[in-house]
Structures are given as structure tokens and as C-alpha cells.
């Protein structure tokens, strides 16, 4: 993960409580997960931009044979 930075933040209690309920984690884990999701959002945006631009061709029977 690399270097760490200790921070102090003020957040609404109800927001933190709802986020912790969803993450099923403590304050640090919840904040870390939120930051990871926000940091990954640009990747999601780039993937969404590819919609309709990537054309896949596949043979369903060949895929089924490959599973065996």
C-alpha cells in the first residue's frame, strides 16, 4: 500500500453510520474503502466510454467445449 498519512476529518454522524453499516467495517476501514472507490471511478468512466466500441465474436459451442 505504500506510505500512509494520518488525517482528521469531520463528517456528519449519520453519513458515517450509514457508510459503516454498508461497509461492515470500522471508521478507518470505511473511509479507506470510500477513498478506493472514488479513486477507481475514473477507470469506471473509461470503461463506460468503451460501451458499443468493443466487438466480441465467440462460438458458444467452442466455449462450452473449453470448459470440460
Phi and psi in radians as a Rosetta constraint file:
Dihedral C 1 N 2 CA 2 C 2 CIRCULARHARMONIC 1.595 0.35
Dihedral N 2 CA 2 C 2 N 3 CIRCULARHARMONIC -2.810 0.35
Dihedral C 2 N 3 CA 3 C 3 CIRCULARHARMONIC -1.160 0.35
Dihedral N 3 CA 3 C 3 N 4 CIRCULARHARMONIC 2.678 0.35
Dihedral C 3 N 4 CA 4 C 4 CIRCULARHARMONIC -2.085 0.35
Dihedral N 4 CA 4 C 4 N 5 CIRCULARHARMONIC 2.693 0.35
Dihedral C 4 N 5 CA 5 C 5 CIRCULARHARMONIC -2.277 0.35
Dihedral N 5 CA 5 C 5 N 6 CIRCULARHARMONIC 2.217 0.35
Dihedral C 5 N 6 CA 6 C 6 CIRCULARHARMONIC -1.470 0.35
Dihedral N 6 CA 6 C 6 N 7 CIRCULARHARMONIC 2.319 0.35
Dihedral C 6 N 7 CA 7 C 7 CIRCULARHARMONIC -2.281 0.35
Dihedral N 7 CA 7 C 7 N 8 CIRCULARHARMONIC 2.791 0.35
Dihedral C 7 N 8 CA 8 C 8 CIRCULARHARMONIC -2.130 0.35
Dihedral N 8 CA 8 C 8 N 9 CIRCULARHARMONIC 2.221 0.35
Dihedral C 8 N 9 CA 9 C 9 CIRCULARHARMONIC -2.299 0.35
Dihedral N 9 CA 9 C 9 N 10 CIRCULARHARMONIC 2.650 0.35
Dihedral C 9 N 10 CA 10 C 10 CIRCULARHARMONIC -1.978 0.35
Dihedral N 10 CA 10 C 10 N 11 CIRCULARHARMONIC 2.132 0.35
Dihedral C 10 N 11 CA 11 C 11 CIRCULARHARMONIC -2.302 0.35
Dihedral N 11 CA 11 C 11 N 12 CIRCULARHARMONIC 2.661 0.35
Dihedral C 11 N 12 CA 12 C 12 CIRCULARHARMONIC -1.063 0.35
Dihedral N 12 CA 12 C 12 N 13 CIRCULARHARMONIC 2.369 0.35
Dihedral C 12 N 13 CA 13 C 13 CIRCULARHARMONIC -1.015 0.35
Dihedral N 13 CA 13 C 13 N 14 CIRCULARHARMONIC -0.734 0.35
Dihedral C 13 N 14 CA 14 C 14 CIRCULARHARMONIC -1.148 0.35
Dihedral N 14 CA 14 C 14 N 15 CIRCULARHARMONIC -0.624 0.35
Dihedral C 14 N 15 CA 15 C 15 CIRCULARHARMONIC -1.129 0.35
Dihedral N 15 CA 15 C 15 N 16 CIRCULARHARMONIC -0.803 0.35
Dihedral C 15 N 16 CA 16 C 16 CIRCULARHARMONIC -1.108 0.35
Dihedral N 16 CA 16 C 16 N 17 CIRCULARHARMONIC -0.749 0.35
Dihedral C 16 N 17 CA 17 C 17 CIRCULARHARMONIC -1.084 0.35
Dihedral N 17 CA 17 C 17 N 18 CIRCULARHARMONIC -0.770 0.35
Dihedral C 17 N 18 CA 18 C 18 CIRCULARHARMONIC -1.142 0.35
Dihedral N 18 CA 18 C 18 N 19 CIRCULARHARMONIC -0.704 0.35
Dihedral C 18 N 19 CA 19 C 19 CIRCULARHARMONIC -1.153 0.35
Dihedral N 19 CA 19 C 19 N 20 CIRCULARHARMONIC -0.714 0.35
Dihedral C 19 N 20 CA 20 C 20 CIRCULARHARMONIC -1.161 0.35
Dihedral N 20 CA 20 C 20 N 21 CIRCULARHARMONIC -0.644 0.35
Dihedral C 20 N 21 CA 21 C 21 CIRCULARHARMONIC -1.093 0.35
Dihedral N 21 CA 21 C 21 N 22 CIRCULARHARMONIC -0.735 0.35
Dihedral C 21 N 22 CA 22 C 22 CIRCULARHARMONIC -1.221 0.35
Dihedral N 22 CA 22 C 22 N 23 CIRCULARHARMONIC -0.728 0.35
Dihedral C 22 N 23 CA 23 C 23 CIRCULARHARMONIC -1.430 0.35
Dihedral N 23 CA 23 C 23 N 24 CIRCULARHARMONIC -0.330 0.35
Dihedral C 23 N 24 CA 24 C 24 CIRCULARHARMONIC 0.957 0.35
Dihedral N 24 CA 24 C 24 N 25 CIRCULARHARMONIC 0.782 0.35
Dihedral C 24 N 25 CA 25 C 25 CIRCULARHARMONIC -2.499 0.35
Dihedral N 25 CA 25 C 25 N 26 CIRCULARHARMONIC 3.006 0.35
Dihedral C 25 N 26 CA 26 C 26 CIRCULARHARMONIC -1.357 0.35
Dihedral N 26 CA 26 C 26 N 27 CIRCULARHARMONIC -3.022 0.35
Dihedral C 26 N 27 CA 27 C 27 CIRCULARHARMONIC -1.071 0.35
Dihedral N 27 CA 27 C 27 N 28 CIRCULARHARMONIC -0.885 0.35
Dihedral C 27 N 28 CA 28 C 28 CIRCULARHARMONIC -1.063 0.35
Dihedral N 28 CA 28 C 28 N 29 CIRCULARHARMONIC -0.828 0.35
Dihedral C 28 N 29 CA 29 C 29 CIRCULARHARMONIC -1.100 0.35
Dihedral N 29 CA 29 C 29 N 30 CIRCULARHARMONIC -0.685 0.35
Dihedral C 29 N 30 CA 30 C 30 CIRCULARHARMONIC -1.137 0.35
Dihedral N 30 CA 30 C 30 N 31 CIRCULARHARMONIC -0.816 0.35
Dihedral C 30 N 31 CA 31 C 31 CIRCULARHARMONIC -1.103 0.35
Dihedral N 31 CA 31 C 31 N 32 CIRCULARHARMONIC -0.739 0.35
Dihedral C 31 N 32 CA 32 C 32 CIRCULARHARMONIC -1.074 0.35
Dihedral N 32 CA 32 C 32 N 33 CIRCULARHARMONIC -0.784 0.35
Dihedral C 32 N 33 CA 33 C 33 CIRCULARHARMONIC -1.095 0.35
Dihedral N 33 CA 33 C 33 N 34 CIRCULARHARMONIC -0.714 0.35
Dihedral C 33 N 34 CA 34 C 34 CIRCULARHARMONIC -1.088 0.35
Dihedral N 34 CA 34 C 34 N 35 CIRCULARHARMONIC -0.731 0.35
Dihedral C 34 N 35 CA 35 C 35 CIRCULARHARMONIC -1.160 0.35
Dihedral N 35 CA 35 C 35 N 36 CIRCULARHARMONIC -0.669 0.35
Dihedral C 35 N 36 CA 36 C 36 CIRCULARHARMONIC -1.119 0.35
Dihedral N 36 CA 36 C 36 N 37 CIRCULARHARMONIC -0.724 0.35
Dihedral C 36 N 37 CA 37 C 37 CIRCULARHARMONIC -1.117 0.35
Dihedral N 37 CA 37 C 37 N 38 CIRCULARHARMONIC -0.741 0.35
Dihedral C 37 N 38 CA 38 C 38 CIRCULARHARMONIC -1.133 0.35
Dihedral N 38 CA 38 C 38 N 39 CIRCULARHARMONIC -0.727 0.35
Dihedral C 38 N 39 CA 39 C 39 CIRCULARHARMONIC -1.145 0.35
Dihedral N 39 CA 39 C 39 N 40 CIRCULARHARMONIC -0.542 0.35
Dihedral C 39 N 40 CA 40 C 40 CIRCULARHARMONIC -1.451 0.35
Dihedral N 40 CA 40 C 40 N 41 CIRCULARHARMONIC -0.171 0.35
Dihedral C 40 N 41 CA 41 C 41 CIRCULARHARMONIC -1.082 0.35
Dihedral N 41 CA 41 C 41 N 42 CIRCULARHARMONIC -0.526 0.35
Dihedral C 41 N 42 CA 42 C 42 CIRCULARHARMONIC -1.168 0.35
Dihedral N 42 CA 42 C 42 N 43 CIRCULARHARMONIC -0.575 0.35
Dihedral C 42 N 43 CA 43 C 43 CIRCULARHARMONIC -1.178 0.35
Dihedral N 43 CA 43 C 43 N 44 CIRCULARHARMONIC -0.735 0.35
Dihedral C 43 N 44 CA 44 C 44 CIRCULARHARMONIC -1.059 0.35
Dihedral N 44 CA 44 C 44 N 45 CIRCULARHARMONIC -0.697 0.35
Dihedral C 44 N 45 CA 45 C 45 CIRCULARHARMONIC -1.088 0.35
Dihedral N 45 CA 45 C 45 N 46 CIRCULARHARMONIC -0.746 0.35
Dihedral C 45 N 46 CA 46 C 46 CIRCULARHARMONIC -1.150 0.35
Dihedral N 46 CA 46 C 46 N 47 CIRCULARHARMONIC -0.647 0.35
Dihedral C 46 N 47 CA 47 C 47 CIRCULARHARMONIC -1.153 0.35
Dihedral N 47 CA 47 C 47 N 48 CIRCULARHARMONIC -0.733 0.35
Dihedral C 47 N 48 CA 48 C 48 CIRCULARHARMONIC -1.067 0.35
Dihedral N 48 CA 48 C 48 N 49 CIRCULARHARMONIC -0.603 0.35
Dihedral C 48 N 49 CA 49 C 49 CIRCULARHARMONIC -1.153 0.35
Dihedral N 49 CA 49 C 49 N 50 CIRCULARHARMONIC -0.367 0.35
Dihedral C 49 N 50 CA 50 C 50 CIRCULARHARMONIC -1.409 0.35
Dihedral N 50 CA 50 C 50 N 51 CIRCULARHARMONIC -0.155 0.35
Dihedral C 50 N 51 CA 51 C 51 CIRCULARHARMONIC -0.963 0.35
Dihedral N 51 CA 51 C 51 N 52 CIRCULARHARMONIC 2.170 0.35
Dihedral C 51 N 52 CA 52 C 52 CIRCULARHARMONIC 1.478 0.35
Dihedral N 52 CA 52 C 52 N 53 CIRCULARHARMONIC -0.095 0.35
Dihedral C 52 N 53 CA 53 C 53 CIRCULARHARMONIC -1.772 0.35
Dihedral N 53 CA 53 C 53 N 54 CIRCULARHARMONIC -0.283 0.35
Dihedral C 53 N 54 CA 54 C 54 CIRCULARHARMONIC -1.813 0.35
Dihedral N 54 CA 54 C 54 N 55 CIRCULARHARMONIC 2.112 0.35
Dihedral C 54 N 55 CA 55 C 55 CIRCULARHARMONIC -1.933 0.35
Dihedral N 55 CA 55 C 55 N 56 CIRCULARHARMONIC 2.119 0.35
Dihedral C 55 N 56 CA 56 C 56 CIRCULARHARMONIC -1.900 0.35
Dihedral N 56 CA 56 C 56 N 57 CIRCULARHARMONIC 2.412 0.35
Dihedral C 56 N 57 CA 57 C 57 CIRCULARHARMONIC -2.124 0.35
Dihedral N 57 CA 57 C 57 N 58 CIRCULARHARMONIC 2.346 0.35
Dihedral C 57 N 58 CA 58 C 58 CIRCULARHARMONIC -2.600 0.35
Dihedral N 58 CA 58 C 58 N 59 CIRCULARHARMONIC 2.736 0.35
Dihedral C 58 N 59 CA 59 C 59 CIRCULARHARMONIC -1.879 0.35
Dihedral N 59 CA 59 C 59 N 60 CIRCULARHARMONIC 1.951 0.35
Dihedral C 59 N 60 CA 60 C 60 CIRCULARHARMONIC -1.015 0.35
Dihedral N 60 CA 60 C 60 N 61 CIRCULARHARMONIC -0.730 0.35
Dihedral C 60 N 61 CA 61 C 61 CIRCULARHARMONIC -1.113 0.35
Dihedral N 61 CA 61 C 61 N 62 CIRCULARHARMONIC -0.705 0.35
Dihedral C 61 N 62 CA 62 C 62 CIRCULARHARMONIC -1.134 0.35
Dihedral N 62 CA 62 C 62 N 63 CIRCULARHARMONIC -0.696 0.35
Dihedral C 62 N 63 CA 63 C 63 CIRCULARHARMONIC -1.100 0.35
Dihedral N 63 CA 63 C 63 N 64 CIRCULARHARMONIC -0.688 0.35
Dihedral C 63 N 64 CA 64 C 64 CIRCULARHARMONIC -1.164 0.35
Dihedral N 64 CA 64 C 64 N 65 CIRCULARHARMONIC -0.702 0.35
Dihedral C 64 N 65 CA 65 C 65 CIRCULARHARMONIC -1.129 0.35
Dihedral N 65 CA 65 C 65 N 66 CIRCULARHARMONIC -0.609 0.35
Dihedral C 65 N 66 CA 66 C 66 CIRCULARHARMONIC -1.182 0.35
Dihedral N 66 CA 66 C 66 N 67 CIRCULARHARMONIC -0.442 0.35
Dihedral C 66 N 67 CA 67 C 67 CIRCULARHARMONIC -1.291 0.35
Dihedral N 67 CA 67 C 67 N 68 CIRCULARHARMONIC -0.416 0.35
